[in-house]
Amino acid sequence: MTPEQIKQKIYALDFVQTELVLYLDVHPQSDAARMQWQKNASDLEALELQYAQLTGEPWPLRQNHHGGMPEWVTSPWPWDNQN
């Protein structure tokens, strides 16, 4: 795969990750969406590593789609707290 092809796959997966986070805002109990997010996160990491190996440069744009689900997706909304 060429660096340009890898870039296109990274852009596509990054878009999907953003959409999954938005979906999980509304459906935080969706195990299917959560599992898809995890799979995409590991696929993104592998593609970014492959890009770095081919070009000798790290992937320049790094979103917050690595290292686990963002806390604000899994935490309750302010009105969910009964305090």
Stockholm file with secondary structure:
# STOCKHOLM 1.0

chainA/1-83         MTPEQIKQKIYALDFVQTELVLYLDVHPQSDAARMQWQKNASDLEALELQYAQLTGEPWPLRQNHHGGMPEWVTSPWPWDNQN
#=GR chainA/1-83 SS CCHHHHHHHHHHHHHHHHHHHHHHHHCTTCHHHHHHHHHHHHHHHHHHHHHHHHHSSCCSCCCSCSSSSCHHHHSCCGGGCCC
#=GC SS_cons        CCHHHHHHHHHHHHHHHHHHHHHHHHCTTCHHHHHHHHHHHHHHHHHHHHHHHHHSSCCSCCCSCSSSSCHHHHSCCGGGCCC
//
